[in-house]
Amino acid sequence: MDASSNTNLSLLNQQASSLDTSRIEALARTGNRSKIREAAENFESMFLSEMVKPMFEGLSSDGMFKGGYAEDVFNSMLVQEYGKSLSQSGGIGLADMIERQLLNLQEVA
């Protein structure tokens, strides 16, 4: 496993722990709609980042700086920002579905 994979894996683990399902269910029960929406958008952002990531894996670093660890870190952050940007500009509707389901959980509880 290379450094880029390790960095991406640790970032994914951090995001997954921040979106713990028990925490999400607790948010649904409290009725705080803005936090529910934020959690749904964060999840969609993470999902879109993982979908965009393969587009950058095959690119070579033949430019002036010749790649390296710093470029791997930069590319990882760039992919995350692309995911956030895609999610905030309407995304693919995943955040809307997650928000609806969490609100339904709130009504049931």
Secondary structure, DSSP 8 states (H G I E B T S, - for coil): --HHHHHHHHHHHHHHHHT-HHHHHHHHHHT-HHHHHHHHHHHHHHHHHHHHTHHHHT----STT---HHHHHHHHHHHHHHHHHHHHTTTTSHHHHHHHHHHHHHHH-
